[in-house]
Amino acid sequence: MFKTRLISGIILLAIAAVAFAVGGPLLYGILLVISLIGLNELYRAAGVSEKTVTPLTAVGMAGAVLYYILVWLGASMYELPALALVLNILMAVYVFRWPHYESRQVMAAFFGIVYVPVMLSFIYKTRILNGGAFTVWLILICSWGCDTCAYCVGMLFGKHKMAPVLSPKKSIEGAVGGVVGAGLLGALFGLIAGRFGGITAGMRSPIAEYALICVVGALISMIGDLAASAIKRNAGIKDYGKLIPGHGGILDRFDSVIFTAPVIWMLASLLLK
């Protein structure tokens, strides 16, 4: 199991490296595909999807595609109105198909669009920032890096449970190790980035800024991880899917990335101008 998980992780990291390096249409296309797969996984877990395509799931998927089109066009001023339009259409499906759907399904359908496609789109938005070729890596460093460090420290020193009911294997010691580890990885990456031109205007060195961003991102990533676990517990499932051997579905691997991407974009926009 560990070998399978390790191989899958290496392949995912390699794909991310190529996508981050190339950026543009490649990164955009990969994120769109990942978003749609992840949205479908969430819809199944939340009881929105059925065995066949339904009006509710079709509107949700179409809403995700519409949002991504606006992201590609750089039409950020229309993103929120577009989401409002999608909500209106979802509510129209709800009332005109009454009582086929329950209100919780409609709310989950709209929540899914924000939770998966919208949040993941900030990876692309981070990549197109000034210095984004370097900054976008912080999203993975403070999510997957934090997760790896937390796992190692927790295995060695973990004694106090952080969320005993929701996630019994996670410890406070592991959480601290994850945050500290992410900060150190961020500082190390800042040192490397500084040597290869990862310094934006007004920045003397990216080491401190990258470390701070990764510390904050690591704290947020743990919320994302636990939130995804809570959704699975409510749905009574172990994994969101079986797409990624050893990991589960898209949401099982990108649960923390979903939360960190918008935060990294915001902090990078503020600190790395």
Backbone torsions as a table, in degrees:
resi	resn	phi	psi	omega
1	MET	NA	-44.7	-179.9
2	PHE	-63.5	-40.9	-179.9
3	LYS	-62.8	-44.0	179.3
4	THR	-62.6	-43.9	179.5
5	ARG	-62.8	-40.4	-179.3
6	LEU	-65.8	-45.2	-179.8
7	ILE	-62.6	-43.7	178.8
8	SER	-62.2	-40.5	179.3
9	GLY	-63.4	-40.6	179.2
10	ILE	-65.0	-42.2	179.0
11	ILE	-63.6	-43.8	178.3
12	LEU	-61.5	-42.0	179.7
13	LEU	-65.1	-38.2	178.6
14	ALA	-65.2	-42.8	177.7
15	ILE	-62.9	-42.7	179.1
16	ALA	-63.0	-40.1	-179.2
17	ALA	-61.8	-45.1	179.4
18	VAL	-65.9	-45.5	-178.4
19	ALA	-63.6	-42.0	179.4
20	PHE	-67.1	-39.1	-178.8
21	ALA	-68.0	-43.3	-177.9
22	VAL	-78.5	-42.9	-178.3
23	GLY	64.1	-151.4	174.6
24	GLY	53.1	-141.2	-176.0
25	PRO	-58.8	-34.8	-178.7
26	LEU	-63.4	-53.1	179.4
27	LEU	-61.7	-43.2	179.9
28	TYR	-59.5	-47.2	-178.6
29	GLY	-64.8	-41.5	178.7
30	ILE	-63.2	-43.1	179.8
31	LEU	-65.0	-37.9	177.9
32	LEU	-62.7	-46.5	179.4
33	VAL	-62.7	-46.6	178.8
34	ILE	-60.1	-41.1	-178.8
35	SER	-63.6	-43.1	-179.0
36	LEU	-68.6	-39.8	177.4
37	ILE	-65.4	-46.1	179.5
38	GLY	-62.6	-39.1	178.5
39	LEU	-63.8	-40.7	177.6
40	ASN	-64.3	-39.0	177.0
41	GLU	-61.8	-44.4	179.9
42	LEU	-65.4	-40.7	178.8
43	TYR	-60.8	-39.4	177.6
44	ARG	-66.7	-43.0	-178.9
45	ALA	-66.0	-36.5	-176.5
46	ALA	-88.0	0.1	178.2
47	GLY	78.7	21.8	177.9
48	VAL	-85.8	-43.9	-178.0
49	SER	-79.3	152.7	171.5
50	GLU	-120.7	-172.0	-177.0
51	LYS	-67.3	-27.9	178.2
52	THR	-116.4	166.0	178.3
53	VAL	-67.0	129.3	-179.4
54	THR	-115.5	163.2	178.3
55	PRO	-55.9	-37.3	-177.7
56	LEU	-66.7	-47.2	179.7
57	THR	-69.6	-35.3	179.3
58	ALA	-63.6	-42.1	178.2
59	VAL	-65.2	-41.6	179.1
60	GLY	-61.7	-45.4	178.8
61	MET	-65.5	-42.5	178.7
62	ALA	-64.3	-37.2	177.5
63	GLY	-63.4	-38.9	177.5
64	ALA	-64.2	-42.7	179.0
65	VAL	-65.0	-43.0	178.5
66	LEU	-59.0	-44.7	179.3
67	TYR	-60.7	-43.5	-179.0
68	TYR	-67.1	-32.6	175.7
69	ILE	-62.1	-42.7	178.9
70	LEU	-65.8	-36.7	176.6
71	VAL	-62.6	-44.1	-180.0
72	TRP	-63.3	-38.3	-179.7
73	LEU	-77.7	-9.6	-177.7
74	GLY	72.1	22.0	-177.3
75	ALA	-91.8	63.0	-175.5
76	SER	-62.6	-27.7	-178.9
77	MET	-67.1	-17.9	-178.5
78	TYR	-101.3	-4.1	-176.1
79	GLU	-65.2	-48.4	-179.5
80	LEU	-65.9	-45.2	175.0
81	PRO	-58.9	-35.6	178.9
82	ALA	-64.6	-41.3	177.7
83	LEU	-64.8	-37.6	176.7
84	ALA	-64.0	-39.1	177.4
85	LEU	-63.1	-44.0	179.1
86	VAL	-61.6	-40.6	177.6
87	LEU	-61.3	-42.2	177.9
88	ASN	-61.1	-41.5	-179.6
89	ILE	-68.2	-39.9	176.8
90	LEU	-60.7	-41.9	178.7
91	MET	-67.5	-33.1	176.8
92	ALA	-65.1	-42.6	176.4
93	VAL	-61.1	-40.2	-179.0
94	TYR	-61.5	-48.7	-174.9
95	VAL	-77.2	-35.4	-177.6
96	PHE	-82.5	-15.2	174.8
97	ARG	-105.1	10.9	-179.8
98	TRP	-56.1	136.2	1.8
99	PRO	-102.2	35.8	-176.2
100	HIS	-62.6	-39.5	-179.2
101	TYR	-109.6	150.3	172.7
102	GLU	-96.0	157.9	-177.1
103	SER	-60.5	-34.6	-179.4
104	ARG	-63.2	-32.2	178.5
105	GLN	-69.7	-39.4	178.7
106	VAL	-66.3	-44.0	179.0
107	MET	-63.7	-38.7	178.0
108	ALA	-67.0	-35.3	179.4
109	ALA	-63.1	-42.5	179.4
110	PHE	-74.8	-41.2	177.3
111	PHE	-56.6	-40.0	-178.5
112	GLY	-61.2	-37.0	179.6
113	ILE	-63.2	-43.1	179.7
114	VAL	-72.2	-43.1	-174.7
115	TYR	-65.4	-38.8	-175.4
116	VAL	-104.6	-71.6	-174.8
117	PRO	-61.9	-46.0	-177.1
118	VAL	-64.1	-47.3	-178.0
119	MET	-65.4	-42.2	-179.3
120	LEU	-69.3	-25.6	-179.1
121	SER	-62.6	-19.8	-179.7
122	PHE	-71.2	-12.4	171.0
123	ILE	-65.8	-47.5	177.9
124	TYR	-65.4	-40.6	-179.8
125	LYS	-64.6	-34.1	176.4
126	THR	-69.8	-39.0	-178.6
127	ARG	-63.0	-31.9	-177.2
128	ILE	-90.2	2.1	173.8
129	LEU	-69.7	164.6	172.3
130	ASN	-62.4	121.3	-175.6
131	GLY	78.9	14.2	-175.8
132	GLY	-64.3	-24.9	178.2
133	ALA	-60.1	-27.6	176.2
134	PHE	-95.7	-45.5	-174.5
135	THR	-60.9	-35.6	-175.9
136	VAL	-60.1	-26.6	178.7
137	TRP	-67.1	-23.8	-179.7
138	LEU	-63.2	-26.0	178.9
139	ILE	-63.1	-43.8	178.7
140	LEU	-76.3	-35.9	-179.2
141	ILE	-62.2	-43.8	-175.8
142	CYS	-85.4	-4.6	176.0
143	SER	-108.8	-66.9	179.0
144	TRP	-68.0	-35.5	177.4
145	GLY	-64.9	-45.1	177.4
146	CYS	-61.2	-43.6	-178.9
147	ASP	-61.5	-42.8	-179.3
148	THR	-66.9	-46.2	179.5
149	CYS	-64.3	-40.3	179.6
150	ALA	-64.2	-39.3	179.2
151	TYR	-63.7	-46.8	-178.0
152	CYS	-64.8	-48.1	-179.6
153	VAL	-66.1	-40.0	179.2
154	GLY	-63.0	-40.2	178.7
155	MET	-64.9	-35.1	-176.1
156	LEU	-85.6	-40.2	-170.7
157	PHE	-126.3	-1.7	-173.9
158	GLY	-65.8	123.3	178.3
159	LYS	-131.6	-34.4	-176.0
160	HIS	-102.5	121.4	-177.5
161	LYS	-69.6	135.3	179.7
162	MET	-86.0	-43.0	178.9
163	ALA	-140.4	76.5	-170.5
164	PRO	-59.2	-31.8	-178.6
165	VAL	-83.7	-46.0	-175.4
166	LEU	-76.7	-46.0	-177.2
167	SER	-143.0	84.1	-172.9
168	PRO	-60.0	-25.0	-175.5
169	LYS	-81.3	-14.5	-178.1
170	LYS	-86.2	135.6	-178.3
171	SER	-119.2	161.0	177.2
172	ILE	-65.2	-40.2	178.6
173	GLU	-61.4	-40.9	178.1
174	GLY	-64.3	-39.2	179.4
175	ALA	-63.5	-43.8	178.0
176	VAL	-63.1	-44.1	178.6
177	GLY	-61.9	-36.5	178.7
178	GLY	-65.6	-43.2	-179.6
179	VAL	-67.3	-47.1	179.4
180	VAL	-63.3	-43.9	-180.0
181	GLY	-61.9	-41.7	178.6
182	ALA	-63.7	-39.5	177.8
183	GLY	-63.5	-42.2	179.0
184	LEU	-67.6	-40.1	176.9
185	LEU	-64.1	-38.2	177.5
186	GLY	-63.8	-41.9	178.6
187	ALA	-64.9	-42.1	178.9
188	LEU	-63.8	-42.4	178.9
189	PHE	-66.3	-35.5	176.5
190	GLY	-62.7	-39.0	177.7
191	LEU	-63.5	-43.9	179.3
192	ILE	-67.4	-43.8	-178.9
193	ALA	-62.7	-37.2	179.6
194	GLY	-62.4	-32.4	-179.8
195	ARG	-77.3	-19.4	-177.6
196	PHE	-114.9	25.6	173.5
197	GLY	88.9	16.4	179.9
198	GLY	-85.5	40.1	-179.8
199	ILE	-116.9	122.3	179.5
200	THR	-92.6	172.0	-178.2
201	ALA	-56.9	134.1	177.4
202	GLY	83.2	-0.2	-179.3
203	MET	-106.0	121.9	178.5
204	ARG	-77.1	-39.7	178.5
205	SER	-155.3	137.2	-179.1
206	PRO	-82.8	-0.2	-173.4
207	ILE	-60.7	-54.7	-178.1
208	ALA	-65.4	-42.2	-178.9
209	GLU	-64.4	-44.9	-179.8
210	TYR	-64.6	-40.6	179.6
211	ALA	-63.1	-44.3	179.8
212	LEU	-63.2	-44.8	179.6
213	ILE	-60.6	-41.4	-178.3
214	CYS	-69.9	-34.2	176.8
215	VAL	-63.9	-48.7	178.9
216	VAL	-63.8	-44.1	179.5
217	GLY	-61.8	-36.4	179.6
218	ALA	-64.5	-40.7	177.9
219	LEU	-62.4	-41.8	179.0
220	ILE	-68.5	-36.3	-177.3
221	SER	-62.7	-34.1	179.3
222	MET	-68.1	-34.2	174.9
223	ILE	-64.0	-43.1	178.6
224	GLY	-61.1	-41.7	179.9
225	ASP	-63.1	-47.6	-178.9
226	LEU	-68.4	-35.5	179.1
227	ALA	-63.3	-43.4	178.2
228	ALA	-63.5	-37.5	177.7
229	SER	-65.4	-39.6	180.0
230	ALA	-63.9	-40.9	178.3
231	ILE	-62.4	-43.2	179.2
232	LYS	-64.3	-39.3	178.6
233	ARG	-62.9	-43.8	178.4
234	ASN	-63.0	-34.9	-178.8
235	ALA	-82.8	-12.9	-180.0
236	GLY	72.2	33.9	179.8
237	ILE	-122.9	156.7	179.1
238	LYS	-88.4	-43.9	179.9
239	ASP	-132.2	158.6	178.3
240	TYR	-75.9	-23.8	-178.5
241	GLY	-173.2	-167.3	-178.5
242	LYS	-130.1	17.9	-174.8
243	LEU	-64.2	-39.4	-176.3
244	ILE	-106.6	107.7	-177.9
245	PRO	-54.9	130.5	178.2
246	GLY	85.2	-12.4	-178.6
247	HIS	-118.0	-38.3	-176.5
248	GLY	116.7	-131.3	179.9
249	GLY	-95.7	-176.2	178.0
250	ILE	-58.5	-45.0	-177.1
251	LEU	-69.2	-24.8	176.9
252	ASP	-68.6	-30.2	-178.6
253	ARG	-95.5	-27.9	-175.3
254	PHE	-108.3	15.3	-177.4
255	ASP	-60.4	-41.8	179.5
256	SER	-80.0	-33.1	178.8
257	VAL	-61.8	-38.1	179.5
258	ILE	-55.5	-39.5	-177.6
259	PHE	-82.4	-34.9	-174.9
260	THR	-78.0	-30.9	-174.7
261	ALA	-55.6	-50.3	178.9
262	PRO	-64.2	-35.0	-178.6
263	VAL	-68.6	-42.9	178.7
264	ILE	-63.9	-41.6	177.7
265	TRP	-59.4	-44.7	-178.8
266	MET	-66.0	-47.3	-179.6
267	LEU	-66.5	-37.8	178.1
268	ALA	-65.2	-38.9	179.3
269	SER	-64.6	-32.9	-177.4
270	LEU	-86.6	-40.8	-170.5
271	LEU	-98.2	-23.1	-172.2
272	LEU	-113.4	39.0	179.1
273	LYS	-73.2	NA	NA
